[in-house]
């Protein structure tokens, strides 16, 4: 079982950082409109650089002038089960405090993905 976290990030634009623990890092996506909680809802997820595992518990303020400046708070966290992964699709089940159930990340182009509640 791997961990996941969703951090509400009040930076230059409010967005949610969705992070999956995998291979010793947090694979990360910025989700501008929030994580879908209802079936068949699709949200754009922009893949960003992997983050260090220590970031999984981060809440606080990133100083002005630094990358990601603004306030970060944990919106949800828990564990996930990876069901399958290919370059075009990641299928997983979340078991968090808020988010539960199967999700898919579908690769569109470059760093753009769709996060879908199944």
N, C-alpha and C positions, 0 to 999 in steps of 0.2 A: 504494500500500500504506500503510495506516495502522497505528499501533502500538496494542497493548493491554497492560494490566498487571493482575495479580491480586495484591493485597496482603493477607497474613494480618494481621488487626488484633485485637490483644488489648486491647479496650477494656472497658467495663463488661460486655459479653458478647462472647465470641469470635465473629468473623464474617470473611468475606472481602469485600474491596472489589474489584469488577469494574469496570474502566474501559476505555472505547473512545475513542480519539482521533477527534474529528469536529469539523469547522468551527472549529478553533483552540482547542478545549477538550477536557477529558476527561469524556465523559458517564459517569455513575457510578451503580452499584447496590451495595447492601449485601446479601450473600448469606449468611444465617445458617448454613446447613448445608454450605457449601462448593460449589465448582463441580463439576457432574456430569462424570465421566470415562467413564461407560458409556452406551451408546445407550439412548434412551427414558427416562432418568432426568430427572425434573423437579424443579427447586428454586425456591422462592420467592426473588425478587429485588426488593428495595425500592429504587426510584429515589430518589436523593438529589441534592442540588444538583451542578451541573457543577463540576469542579475545574480549576484552572489546569494547563496543560501541564507545568509544571515539576514537578508532583507525580508524574509518571510514573516517576521514579527515586527517590522518597522511601523511605528506610528510617530508622528511628530511633524516638525516644520523643517523644510529644506530651505536654507538661507537664500535670500535674494542674490541673483548673480550666478547661482549654481544651477546645473542641469536639473530640471524638474522642480524648480523653486515653487514653494507653496506648501499647503498643509495636506498631510496624508493620514488617513485613518483606516483601520481594518473594517471592511464592510461585511465580509464573510471569510471563513476559513474552514478547513477540514481536510479530508483525505479524498483521493480519487483512485479509481481503478482504470488502467489503460486497457482498452479492449482491442484496438488495432491502430497501427500507424503506418502511413505511407507518405511520400512527398506531397501528395495532394489532399490527404484527409487524416485527421486524428479523431478517433472515436473513444470516448471515455465516459465514466459514470462518476458524478460528484456526490459526495456525502458530507455536506457542510451543515452549518446551523440554519442557513436560509436556503441554499441551493442544494437540491437533491434531484437525482435522475440522470438520464443519459443526455450527452451533448456531443456535438461534432464541430470541429474546426475544419472548414473547407478552404483550401488555398485557391485564391482567384488569380492574382498576378503579383509579382515582386513581393512586397511585404504585406499585401492585403489578403485578409482571410474573412470568412463569414463564420460567426459563432452562432450555432443553432441549437435550440432546445428541442430534443426529440420526443 
